[in-house]
Amino acid sequence: MGSLPGYNFPPAVFLTELSLQCALAKDAYQHLKEGTRGWQNGASEAFFKDRATPLELVSRSIVFLSAAAMISKVLFGVQNTQKIKDRTSALRKLLSVNEATFPLLSSRDVRNSLEHLDERLDNYLKGFTKGAYSFGIQVLESAPKKGTFVPRQIHPRTLIFTAAGESVDLPACKAEIDALEAKIKTAFSELGNAPYPLWST
């Protein structure tokens, strides 16, 4: 990265944070990808022996989603103050991204996949009279039986993570994170050219 003018310290800090979250997500995704191979239908004996436990897979998924949620918040967070509006807008401009560039990271699906789990459980369990509840963590290629509520499931081949009825396509999200990482490197080089304020005042 080299030295940067002091006046561009704020955007450099945010870019560094985004870079860290990208690294966390990519590391978790790689372990998740390797750990699910032994759960796929027809997996080789070697993959089967080295497969991760369901708890390890959920742990990696949560690390990935937490990092993706932080990226989403830094770039597309709730615009409830002018300070946040200014900062998110300036960072998106610096990185040359928008909602169309990153449809998953800009949506609330990634952030809500973990943050509002309790509310989805409220909605499902309030007035519950009939059905099935699958306790534990499911690592299956097949969909749950009709009428069965699964709190957490990981599809070992597609790497779609489902928590209390909400699903996130982890490979699609990972592709956006890869693209963001490349844009962060370009943005760092831009900071050495001219002042880049994040806030209007």
PyMOL CGO cylinders between C-alpha atoms (Angstrom):
from pymol import cmd
from pymol.cgo import CYLINDER

trace = [
    CYLINDER, 0.00, 0.00, 0.00, 2.88, 2.40, 0.74, 0.3, 1, 1, 1, 1, 1, 1,
    CYLINDER, 2.88, 2.40, 0.74, 2.52, 5.73, 2.52, 0.3, 1, 1, 1, 1, 1, 1,
    CYLINDER, 2.52, 5.73, 2.52, -0.66, 7.78, 2.23, 0.3, 1, 1, 1, 1, 1, 1,
    CYLINDER, -0.66, 7.78, 2.23, -1.36, 11.45, 2.91, 0.3, 1, 1, 1, 1, 1, 1,
    CYLINDER, -1.36, 11.45, 2.91, -2.75, 12.02, 6.41, 0.3, 1, 1, 1, 1, 1, 1,
    CYLINDER, -2.75, 12.02, 6.41, -5.94, 13.52, 5.06, 0.3, 1, 1, 1, 1, 1, 1,
    CYLINDER, -5.94, 13.52, 5.06, -6.84, 10.16, 3.52, 0.3, 1, 1, 1, 1, 1, 1,
    CYLINDER, -6.84, 10.16, 3.52, -6.40, 8.25, 6.75, 0.3, 1, 1, 1, 1, 1, 1,
    CYLINDER, -6.40, 8.25, 6.75, -10.19, 7.76, 7.31, 0.3, 1, 1, 1, 1, 1, 1,
    CYLINDER, -10.19, 7.76, 7.31, -10.93, 6.08, 3.96, 0.3, 1, 1, 1, 1, 1, 1,
    CYLINDER, -10.93, 6.08, 3.96, -7.75, 4.01, 4.32, 0.3, 1, 1, 1, 1, 1, 1,
    CYLINDER, -7.75, 4.01, 4.32, -9.00, 2.70, 7.67, 0.3, 1, 1, 1, 1, 1, 1,
    CYLINDER, -9.00, 2.70, 7.67, -12.35, 1.68, 6.17, 0.3, 1, 1, 1, 1, 1, 1,
    CYLINDER, -12.35, 1.68, 6.17, -10.67, 0.03, 3.19, 0.3, 1, 1, 1, 1, 1, 1,
    CYLINDER, -10.67, 0.03, 3.19, -8.40, -1.89, 5.57, 0.3, 1, 1, 1, 1, 1, 1,
    CYLINDER, -8.40, -1.89, 5.57, -11.44, -3.07, 7.54, 0.3, 1, 1, 1, 1, 1, 1,
    CYLINDER, -11.44, -3.07, 7.54, -13.17, -4.19, 4.35, 0.3, 1, 1, 1, 1, 1, 1,
    CYLINDER, -13.17, -4.19, 4.35, -10.00, -6.03, 3.31, 0.3, 1, 1, 1, 1, 1, 1,
    CYLINDER, -10.00, -6.03, 3.31, -9.89, -7.84, 6.65, 0.3, 1, 1, 1, 1, 1, 1,
    CYLINDER, -9.89, -7.84, 6.65, -13.53, -8.90, 6.36, 0.3, 1, 1, 1, 1, 1, 1,
    CYLINDER, -13.53, -8.90, 6.36, -12.87, -10.19, 2.84, 0.3, 1, 1, 1, 1, 1, 1,
    CYLINDER, -12.87, -10.19, 2.84, -9.95, -12.25, 4.15, 0.3, 1, 1, 1, 1, 1, 1,
    CYLINDER, -9.95, -12.25, 4.15, -12.05, -13.68, 7.00, 0.3, 1, 1, 1, 1, 1, 1,
    CYLINDER, -12.05, -13.68, 7.00, -14.85, -14.62, 4.62, 0.3, 1, 1, 1, 1, 1, 1,
    CYLINDER, -14.85, -14.62, 4.62, -12.51, -16.24, 2.11, 0.3, 1, 1, 1, 1, 1, 1,
    CYLINDER, -12.51, -16.24, 2.11, -10.71, -18.27, 4.77, 0.3, 1, 1, 1, 1, 1, 1,
    CYLINDER, -10.71, -18.27, 4.77, -13.99, -19.51, 6.23, 0.3, 1, 1, 1, 1, 1, 1,
    CYLINDER, -13.99, -19.51, 6.23, -15.32, -20.33, 2.77, 0.3, 1, 1, 1, 1, 1, 1,
    CYLINDER, -15.32, -20.33, 2.77, -12.23, -22.38, 1.85, 0.3, 1, 1, 1, 1, 1, 1,
    CYLINDER, -12.23, -22.38, 1.85, -12.51, -24.46, 5.03, 0.3, 1, 1, 1, 1, 1, 1,
    CYLINDER, -12.51, -24.46, 5.03, -16.25, -24.84, 4.44, 0.3, 1, 1, 1, 1, 1, 1,
    CYLINDER, -16.25, -24.84, 4.44, -15.72, -26.01, 0.88, 0.3, 1, 1, 1, 1, 1, 1,
    CYLINDER, -15.72, -26.01, 0.88, -13.11, -28.54, 1.91, 0.3, 1, 1, 1, 1, 1, 1,
    CYLINDER, -13.11, -28.54, 1.91, -15.10, -29.73, 4.92, 0.3, 1, 1, 1, 1, 1, 1,
    CYLINDER, -15.10, -29.73, 4.92, -18.31, -30.41, 3.00, 0.3, 1, 1, 1, 1, 1, 1,
    CYLINDER, -18.31, -30.41, 3.00, -16.80, -32.63, 0.31, 0.3, 1, 1, 1, 1, 1, 1,
    CYLINDER, -16.80, -32.63, 0.31, -17.13, -35.72, 2.50, 0.3, 1, 1, 1, 1, 1, 1,
    CYLINDER, -17.13, -35.72, 2.50, -20.85, -35.01, 3.01, 0.3, 1, 1, 1, 1, 1, 1,
    CYLINDER, -20.85, -35.01, 3.01, -21.67, -35.06, -0.69, 0.3, 1, 1, 1, 1, 1, 1,
    CYLINDER, -21.67, -35.06, -0.69, -23.53, -38.03, -2.10, 0.3, 1, 1, 1, 1, 1, 1,
    CYLINDER, -23.53, -38.03, -2.10, -21.01, -40.47, -3.53, 0.3, 1, 1, 1, 1, 1, 1,
    CYLINDER, -21.01, -40.47, -3.53, -18.04, -38.91, -1.73, 0.3, 1, 1, 1, 1, 1, 1,
    CYLINDER, -18.04, -38.91, -1.73, -14.76, -40.80, -1.85, 0.3, 1, 1, 1, 1, 1, 1,
    CYLINDER, -14.76, -40.80, -1.85, -13.51, -42.59, 1.25, 0.3, 1, 1, 1, 1, 1, 1,
    CYLINDER, -13.51, -42.59, 1.25, -10.69, -40.07, 1.64, 0.3, 1, 1, 1, 1, 1, 1,
    CYLINDER, -10.69, -40.07, 1.64, -13.10, -37.12, 1.57, 0.3, 1, 1, 1, 1, 1, 1,
    CYLINDER, -13.10, -37.12, 1.57, -15.48, -38.94, 3.92, 0.3, 1, 1, 1, 1, 1, 1,
    CYLINDER, -15.48, -38.94, 3.92, -12.74, -39.47, 6.51, 0.3, 1, 1, 1, 1, 1, 1,
    CYLINDER, -12.74, -39.47, 6.51, -11.64, -35.83, 6.36, 0.3, 1, 1, 1, 1, 1, 1,
    CYLINDER, -11.64, -35.83, 6.36, -15.09, -34.26, 6.43, 0.3, 1, 1, 1, 1, 1, 1,
    CYLINDER, -15.09, -34.26, 6.43, -15.75, -31.58, 9.02, 0.3, 1, 1, 1, 1, 1, 1,
    CYLINDER, -15.75, -31.58, 9.02, -18.33, -32.01, 11.75, 0.3, 1, 1, 1, 1, 1, 1,
    CYLINDER, -18.33, -32.01, 11.75, -21.71, -30.27, 11.37, 0.3, 1, 1, 1, 1, 1, 1,
    CYLINDER, -21.71, -30.27, 11.37, -20.74, -27.89, 14.19, 0.3, 1, 1, 1, 1, 1, 1,
    CYLINDER, -20.74, -27.89, 14.19, -17.51, -26.97, 12.40, 0.3, 1, 1, 1, 1, 1, 1,
    CYLINDER, -17.51, -26.97, 12.40, -19.42, -26.33, 9.18, 0.3, 1, 1, 1, 1, 1, 1,
    CYLINDER, -19.42, -26.33, 9.18, -21.95, -24.07, 10.88, 0.3, 1, 1, 1, 1, 1, 1,
    CYLINDER, -21.95, -24.07, 10.88, -19.12, -22.25, 12.65, 0.3, 1, 1, 1, 1, 1, 1,
    CYLINDER, -19.12, -22.25, 12.65, -17.42, -21.56, 9.32, 0.3, 1, 1, 1, 1, 1, 1,
    CYLINDER, -17.42, -21.56, 9.32, -20.72, -20.49, 7.79, 0.3, 1, 1, 1, 1, 1, 1,
    CYLINDER, -20.72, -20.49, 7.79, -21.34, -18.04, 10.61, 0.3, 1, 1, 1, 1, 1, 1,
    CYLINDER, -21.34, -18.04, 10.61, -17.83, -16.56, 10.27, 0.3, 1, 1, 1, 1, 1, 1,
    CYLINDER, -17.83, -16.56, 10.27, -18.42, -16.15, 6.54, 0.3, 1, 1, 1, 1, 1, 1,
    CYLINDER, -18.42, -16.15, 6.54, -21.85, -14.55, 6.98, 0.3, 1, 1, 1, 1, 1, 1,
    CYLINDER, -21.85, -14.55, 6.98, -20.67, -12.30, 9.80, 0.3, 1, 1, 1, 1, 1, 1,
    CYLINDER, -20.67, -12.30, 9.80, -17.85, -10.98, 7.61, 0.3, 1, 1, 1, 1, 1, 1,
    CYLINDER, -17.85, -10.98, 7.61, -20.22, -10.52, 4.67, 0.3, 1, 1, 1, 1, 1, 1,
    CYLINDER, -20.22, -10.52, 4.67, -22.70, -8.73, 6.93, 0.3, 1, 1, 1, 1, 1, 1,
    CYLINDER, -22.70, -8.73, 6.93, -19.99, -6.32, 8.10, 0.3, 1, 1, 1, 1, 1, 1,
    CYLINDER, -19.99, -6.32, 8.10, -19.03, -5.59, 4.50, 0.3, 1, 1, 1, 1, 1, 1,
    CYLINDER, -19.03, -5.59, 4.50, -22.69, -4.98, 3.73, 0.3, 1, 1, 1, 1, 1, 1,
    CYLINDER, -22.69, -4.98, 3.73, -23.04, -2.66, 6.70, 0.3, 1, 1, 1, 1, 1, 1,
    CYLINDER, -23.04, -2.66, 6.70, -19.94, -0.61, 5.86, 0.3, 1, 1, 1, 1, 1, 1,
    CYLINDER, -19.94, -0.61, 5.86, -20.98, -0.09, 2.23, 0.3, 1, 1, 1, 1, 1, 1,
    CYLINDER, -20.98, -0.09, 2.23, -24.77, -0.31, 2.27, 0.3, 1, 1, 1, 1, 1, 1,
    CYLINDER, -24.77, -0.31, 2.27, -25.74, 0.11, 5.93, 0.3, 1, 1, 1, 1, 1, 1,
    CYLINDER, -25.74, 0.11, 5.93, -28.99, 1.54, 7.25, 0.3, 1, 1, 1, 1, 1, 1,
    CYLINDER, -28.99, 1.54, 7.25, -29.04, 5.19, 6.24, 0.3, 1, 1, 1, 1, 1, 1,
    CYLINDER, -29.04, 5.19, 6.24, -30.37, 6.55, 9.53, 0.3, 1, 1, 1, 1, 1, 1,
    CYLINDER, -30.37, 6.55, 9.53, -27.89, 9.44, 9.96, 0.3, 1, 1, 1, 1, 1, 1,
    CYLINDER, -27.89, 9.44, 9.96, -26.28, 11.88, 7.56, 0.3, 1, 1, 1, 1, 1, 1,
    CYLINDER, -26.28, 11.88, 7.56, -22.87, 10.72, 8.71, 0.3, 1, 1, 1, 1, 1, 1,
    CYLINDER, -22.87, 10.72, 8.71, -23.60, 7.15, 7.63, 0.3, 1, 1, 1, 1, 1, 1,
    CYLINDER, -23.60, 7.15, 7.63, -25.15, 8.30, 4.37, 0.3, 1, 1, 1, 1, 1, 1,
    CYLINDER, -25.15, 8.30, 4.37, -22.07, 10.37, 3.55, 0.3, 1, 1, 1, 1, 1, 1,
    CYLINDER, -22.07, 10.37, 3.55, -19.61, 7.63, 4.44, 0.3, 1, 1, 1, 1, 1, 1,
    CYLINDER, -19.61, 7.63, 4.44, -21.37, 4.76, 2.64, 0.3, 1, 1, 1, 1, 1, 1,
    CYLINDER, -21.37, 4.76, 2.64, -21.90, 6.89, -0.46, 0.3, 1, 1, 1, 1, 1, 1,
    CYLINDER, -21.90, 6.89, -0.46, -18.26, 8.07, -0.52, 0.3, 1, 1, 1, 1, 1, 1,
    CYLINDER, -18.26, 8.07, -0.52, -16.89, 4.54, -0.07, 0.3, 1, 1, 1, 1, 1, 1,
    CYLINDER, -16.89, 4.54, -0.07, -19.11, 3.16, -2.83, 0.3, 1, 1, 1, 1, 1, 1,
    CYLINDER, -19.11, 3.16, -2.83, -17.92, 5.93, -5.13, 0.3, 1, 1, 1, 1, 1, 1,
    CYLINDER, -17.92, 5.93, -5.13, -14.28, 5.28, -4.24, 0.3, 1, 1, 1, 1, 1, 1,
    CYLINDER, -14.28, 5.28, -4.24, -14.73, 1.57, -4.94, 0.3, 1, 1, 1, 1, 1, 1,
    CYLINDER, -14.73, 1.57, -4.94, -16.93, 2.12, -8.03, 0.3, 1, 1, 1, 1, 1, 1,
    CYLINDER, -16.93, 2.12, -8.03, -19.69, -0.14, -6.70, 0.3, 1, 1, 1, 1, 1, 1,
    CYLINDER, -19.69, -0.14, -6.70, -23.44, 0.09, -6.26, 0.3, 1, 1, 1, 1, 1, 1,
    CYLINDER, -23.44, 0.09, -6.26, -26.42, -2.14, -5.54, 0.3, 1, 1, 1, 1, 1, 1,
    CYLINDER, -26.42, -2.14, -5.54, -26.33, -3.54, -9.07, 0.3, 1, 1, 1, 1, 1, 1,
    CYLINDER, -26.33, -3.54, -9.07, -22.64, -4.43, -8.72, 0.3, 1, 1, 1, 1, 1, 1,
    CYLINDER, -22.64, -4.43, -8.72, -23.21, -6.41, -5.53, 0.3, 1, 1, 1, 1, 1, 1,
    CYLINDER, -23.21, -6.41, -5.53, -26.87, -7.50, -5.36, 0.3, 1, 1, 1, 1, 1, 1,
    CYLINDER, -26.87, -7.50, -5.36, -26.27, -9.90, -2.47, 0.3, 1, 1, 1, 1, 1, 1,
    CYLINDER, -26.27, -9.90, -2.47, -23.98, -7.74, -0.36, 0.3, 1, 1, 1, 1, 1, 1,
    CYLINDER, -23.98, -7.74, -0.36, -26.25, -4.74, -0.83, 0.3, 1, 1, 1, 1, 1, 1,
    CYLINDER, -26.25, -4.74, -0.83, -29.40, -6.62, 0.12, 0.3, 1, 1, 1, 1, 1, 1,
    CYLINDER, -29.40, -6.62, 0.12, -30.51, -7.19, 3.68, 0.3, 1, 1, 1, 1, 1, 1,
    CYLINDER, -30.51, -7.19, 3.68, -30.62, -10.96, 3.18, 0.3, 1, 1, 1, 1, 1, 1,
    CYLINDER, -30.62, -10.96, 3.18, -27.02, -11.48, 4.27, 0.3, 1, 1, 1, 1, 1, 1,
    CYLINDER, -27.02, -11.48, 4.27, -27.35, -9.28, 7.34, 0.3, 1, 1, 1, 1, 1, 1,
    CYLINDER, -27.35, -9.28, 7.34, -30.75, -10.67, 8.29, 0.3, 1, 1, 1, 1, 1, 1,
    CYLINDER, -30.75, -10.67, 8.29, -29.72, -14.32, 7.87, 0.3, 1, 1, 1, 1, 1, 1,
    CYLINDER, -29.72, -14.32, 7.87, -28.20, -14.25, 11.36, 0.3, 1, 1, 1, 1, 1, 1,
    CYLINDER, -28.20, -14.25, 11.36, -29.42, -11.05, 12.99, 0.3, 1, 1, 1, 1, 1, 1,
    CYLINDER, -29.42, -11.05, 12.99, -33.13, -11.86, 12.89, 0.3, 1, 1, 1, 1, 1, 1,
    CYLINDER, -33.13, -11.86, 12.89, -33.05, -15.60, 13.58, 0.3, 1, 1, 1, 1, 1, 1,
    CYLINDER, -33.05, -15.60, 13.58, -34.96, -15.13, 16.82, 0.3, 1, 1, 1, 1, 1, 1,
    CYLINDER, -34.96, -15.13, 16.82, -37.78, -13.27, 15.03, 0.3, 1, 1, 1, 1, 1, 1,
    CYLINDER, -37.78, -13.27, 15.03, -38.16, -16.03, 12.46, 0.3, 1, 1, 1, 1, 1, 1,
    CYLINDER, -38.16, -16.03, 12.46, -38.36, -18.56, 15.29, 0.3, 1, 1, 1, 1, 1, 1,
    CYLINDER, -38.36, -18.56, 15.29, -41.05, -16.39, 16.91, 0.3, 1, 1, 1, 1, 1, 1,
    CYLINDER, -41.05, -16.39, 16.91, -43.06, -16.41, 13.69, 0.3, 1, 1, 1, 1, 1, 1,
    CYLINDER, -43.06, -16.41, 13.69, -42.76, -20.16, 13.26, 0.3, 1, 1, 1, 1, 1, 1,
    CYLINDER, -42.76, -20.16, 13.26, -43.33, -21.25, 16.85, 0.3, 1, 1, 1, 1, 1, 1,
    CYLINDER, -43.33, -21.25, 16.85, -46.10, -18.84, 17.83, 0.3, 1, 1, 1, 1, 1, 1,
    CYLINDER, -46.10, -18.84, 17.83, -49.29, -20.79, 17.45, 0.3, 1, 1, 1, 1, 1, 1,
    CYLINDER, -49.29, -20.79, 17.45, -47.42, -23.95, 16.42, 0.3, 1, 1, 1, 1, 1, 1,
    CYLINDER, -47.42, -23.95, 16.42, -49.82, -26.88, 16.54, 0.3, 1, 1, 1, 1, 1, 1,
    CYLINDER, -49.82, -26.88, 16.54, -48.69, -29.41, 13.97, 0.3, 1, 1, 1, 1, 1, 1,
    CYLINDER, -48.69, -29.41, 13.97, -45.50, -30.29, 12.13, 0.3, 1, 1, 1, 1, 1, 1,
    CYLINDER, -45.50, -30.29, 12.13, -42.00, -31.53, 12.78, 0.3, 1, 1, 1, 1, 1, 1,
    CYLINDER, -42.00, -31.53, 12.78, -38.91, -29.82, 14.11, 0.3, 1, 1, 1, 1, 1, 1,
    CYLINDER, -38.91, -29.82, 14.11, -35.50, -31.21, 13.16, 0.3, 1, 1, 1, 1, 1, 1,
    CYLINDER, -35.50, -31.21, 13.16, -33.15, -30.57, 16.06, 0.3, 1, 1, 1, 1, 1, 1,
    CYLINDER, -33.15, -30.57, 16.06, -29.45, -30.19, 15.42, 0.3, 1, 1, 1, 1, 1, 1,
    CYLINDER, -29.45, -30.19, 15.42, -27.59, -29.24, 12.26, 0.3, 1, 1, 1, 1, 1, 1,
    CYLINDER, -27.59, -29.24, 12.26, -28.47, -30.83, 8.94, 0.3, 1, 1, 1, 1, 1, 1,
    CYLINDER, -28.47, -30.83, 8.94, -25.80, -31.39, 6.28, 0.3, 1, 1, 1, 1, 1, 1,
    CYLINDER, -25.80, -31.39, 6.28, -27.81, -32.86, 3.43, 0.3, 1, 1, 1, 1, 1, 1,
    CYLINDER, -27.81, -32.86, 3.43, -28.23, -32.59, -0.31, 0.3, 1, 1, 1, 1, 1, 1,
    CYLINDER, -28.23, -32.59, -0.31, -31.92, -33.37, -0.02, 0.3, 1, 1, 1, 1, 1, 1,
    CYLINDER, -31.92, -33.37, -0.02, -34.54, -30.83, 1.02, 0.3, 1, 1, 1, 1, 1, 1,
    CYLINDER, -34.54, -30.83, 1.02, -36.29, -31.28, 4.39, 0.3, 1, 1, 1, 1, 1, 1,
    CYLINDER, -36.29, -31.28, 4.39, -39.47, -33.30, 4.38, 0.3, 1, 1, 1, 1, 1, 1,
    CYLINDER, -39.47, -33.30, 4.38, -42.59, -31.25, 3.85, 0.3, 1, 1, 1, 1, 1, 1,
    CYLINDER, -42.59, -31.25, 3.85, -43.79, -29.76, 7.11, 0.3, 1, 1, 1, 1, 1, 1,
    CYLINDER, -43.79, -29.76, 7.11, -40.40, -30.13, 8.80, 0.3, 1, 1, 1, 1, 1, 1,
    CYLINDER, -40.40, -30.13, 8.80, -38.79, -27.01, 10.21, 0.3, 1, 1, 1, 1, 1, 1,
    CYLINDER, -38.79, -27.01, 10.21, -34.98, -27.12, 10.07, 0.3, 1, 1, 1, 1, 1, 1,
    CYLINDER, -34.98, -27.12, 10.07, -33.18, -24.48, 12.16, 0.3, 1, 1, 1, 1, 1, 1,
    CYLINDER, -33.18, -24.48, 12.16, -29.92, -24.84, 10.22, 0.3, 1, 1, 1, 1, 1, 1,
    CYLINDER, -29.92, -24.84, 10.22, -29.00, -26.74, 7.09, 0.3, 1, 1, 1, 1, 1, 1,
    CYLINDER, -29.00, -26.74, 7.09, -25.97, -26.71, 4.80, 0.3, 1, 1, 1, 1, 1, 1,
    CYLINDER, -25.97, -26.71, 4.80, -26.19, -28.19, 1.33, 0.3, 1, 1, 1, 1, 1, 1,
    CYLINDER, -26.19, -28.19, 1.33, -22.76, -29.82, 0.93, 0.3, 1, 1, 1, 1, 1, 1,
    CYLINDER, -22.76, -29.82, 0.93, -22.67, -29.50, -2.85, 0.3, 1, 1, 1, 1, 1, 1,
    CYLINDER, -22.67, -29.50, -2.85, -24.23, -26.08, -3.54, 0.3, 1, 1, 1, 1, 1, 1,
    CYLINDER, -24.23, -26.08, -3.54, -23.10, -24.55, -0.21, 0.3, 1, 1, 1, 1, 1, 1,
    CYLINDER, -23.10, -24.55, -0.21, -26.46, -22.91, 0.31, 0.3, 1, 1, 1, 1, 1, 1,
    CYLINDER, -26.46, -22.91, 0.31, -26.83, -22.12, 4.00, 0.3, 1, 1, 1, 1, 1, 1,
    CYLINDER, -26.83, -22.12, 4.00, -30.31, -22.05, 5.50, 0.3, 1, 1, 1, 1, 1, 1,
    CYLINDER, -30.31, -22.05, 5.50, -31.17, -20.75, 8.97, 0.3, 1, 1, 1, 1, 1, 1,
    CYLINDER, -31.17, -20.75, 8.97, -34.76, -20.87, 10.18, 0.3, 1, 1, 1, 1, 1, 1,
    CYLINDER, -34.76, -20.87, 10.18, -36.22, -20.69, 6.70, 0.3, 1, 1, 1, 1, 1, 1,
    CYLINDER, -36.22, -20.69, 6.70, -33.89, -18.05, 5.22, 0.3, 1, 1, 1, 1, 1, 1,
    CYLINDER, -33.89, -18.05, 5.22, -31.28, -19.20, 2.69, 0.3, 1, 1, 1, 1, 1, 1,
    CYLINDER, -31.28, -19.20, 2.69, -28.09, -17.55, 1.46, 0.3, 1, 1, 1, 1, 1, 1,
    CYLINDER, -28.09, -17.55, 1.46, -26.15, -18.66, -1.61, 0.3, 1, 1, 1, 1, 1, 1,
    CYLINDER, -26.15, -18.66, -1.61, -22.63, -18.66, -0.18, 0.3, 1, 1, 1, 1, 1, 1,
    CYLINDER, -22.63, -18.66, -0.18, -20.79, -19.22, -3.51, 0.3, 1, 1, 1, 1, 1, 1,
    CYLINDER, -20.79, -19.22, -3.51, -22.61, -16.25, -5.10, 0.3, 1, 1, 1, 1, 1, 1,
    CYLINDER, -22.61, -16.25, -5.10, -21.77, -14.11, -2.10, 0.3, 1, 1, 1, 1, 1, 1,
    CYLINDER, -21.77, -14.11, -2.10, -18.15, -15.28, -2.24, 0.3, 1, 1, 1, 1, 1, 1,
    CYLINDER, -18.15, -15.28, -2.24, -17.93, -14.20, -5.89, 0.3, 1, 1, 1, 1, 1, 1,
    CYLINDER, -17.93, -14.20, -5.89, -18.99, -10.68, -4.91, 0.3, 1, 1, 1, 1, 1, 1,
    CYLINDER, -18.99, -10.68, -4.91, -16.40, -10.63, -2.12, 0.3, 1, 1, 1, 1, 1, 1,
    CYLINDER, -16.40, -10.63, -2.12, -13.69, -11.67, -4.59, 0.3, 1, 1, 1, 1, 1, 1,
    CYLINDER, -13.69, -11.67, -4.59, -14.69, -8.80, -6.88, 0.3, 1, 1, 1, 1, 1, 1,
    CYLINDER, -14.69, -8.80, -6.88, -14.71, -6.36, -3.97, 0.3, 1, 1, 1, 1, 1, 1,
    CYLINDER, -14.71, -6.36, -3.97, -11.23, -7.42, -2.92, 0.3, 1, 1, 1, 1, 1, 1,
    CYLINDER, -11.23, -7.42, -2.92, -9.87, -6.46, -6.35, 0.3, 1, 1, 1, 1, 1, 1,
    CYLINDER, -9.87, -6.46, -6.35, -11.63, -3.09, -6.16, 0.3, 1, 1, 1, 1, 1, 1,
    CYLINDER, -11.63, -3.09, -6.16, -10.13, -2.41, -2.73, 0.3, 1, 1, 1, 1, 1, 1,
    CYLINDER, -10.13, -2.41, -2.73, -6.61, -2.72, -4.15, 0.3, 1, 1, 1, 1, 1, 1,
    CYLINDER, -6.61, -2.72, -4.15, -7.46, -0.22, -6.88, 0.3, 1, 1, 1, 1, 1, 1,
    CYLINDER, -7.46, -0.22, -6.88, -9.05, 2.16, -4.38, 0.3, 1, 1, 1, 1, 1, 1,
    CYLINDER, -9.05, 2.16, -4.38, -5.93, 2.20, -2.20, 0.3, 1, 1, 1, 1, 1, 1,
    CYLINDER, -5.93, 2.20, -2.20, -3.90, 3.41, -5.17, 0.3, 1, 1, 1, 1, 1, 1,
    CYLINDER, -3.90, 3.41, -5.17, -6.40, 6.23, -5.72, 0.3, 1, 1, 1, 1, 1, 1,
    CYLINDER, -6.40, 6.23, -5.72, -5.91, 7.54, -2.19, 0.3, 1, 1, 1, 1, 1, 1,
    CYLINDER, -5.91, 7.54, -2.19, -2.39, 8.69, -3.00, 0.3, 1, 1, 1, 1, 1, 1,
    CYLINDER, -2.39, 8.69, -3.00, -3.56, 11.06, -5.72, 0.3, 1, 1, 1, 1, 1, 1,
    CYLINDER, -3.56, 11.06, -5.72, -5.93, 13.54, -4.03, 0.3, 1, 1, 1, 1, 1, 1,
    CYLINDER, -5.93, 13.54, -4.03, -7.96, 14.15, -0.85, 0.3, 1, 1, 1, 1, 1, 1,
    CYLINDER, -7.96, 14.15, -0.85, -10.94, 11.82, -0.50, 0.3, 1, 1, 1, 1, 1, 1,
    CYLINDER, -10.94, 11.82, -0.50, -13.24, 13.00, 2.31, 0.3, 1, 1, 1, 1, 1, 1,
    CYLINDER, -13.24, 13.00, 2.31, -15.87, 10.60, 3.62, 0.3, 1, 1, 1, 1, 1, 1,
    CYLINDER, -15.87, 10.60, 3.62, -18.13, 13.19, 5.23, 0.3, 1, 1, 1, 1, 1, 1,
    CYLINDER, -18.13, 13.19, 5.23, -19.60, 16.40, 3.88, 0.3, 1, 1, 1, 1, 1, 1,
    CYLINDER, -19.60, 16.40, 3.88, -18.77, 18.46, 6.99, 0.3, 1, 1, 1, 1, 1, 1,
]
cmd.load_cgo(trace, "trace")
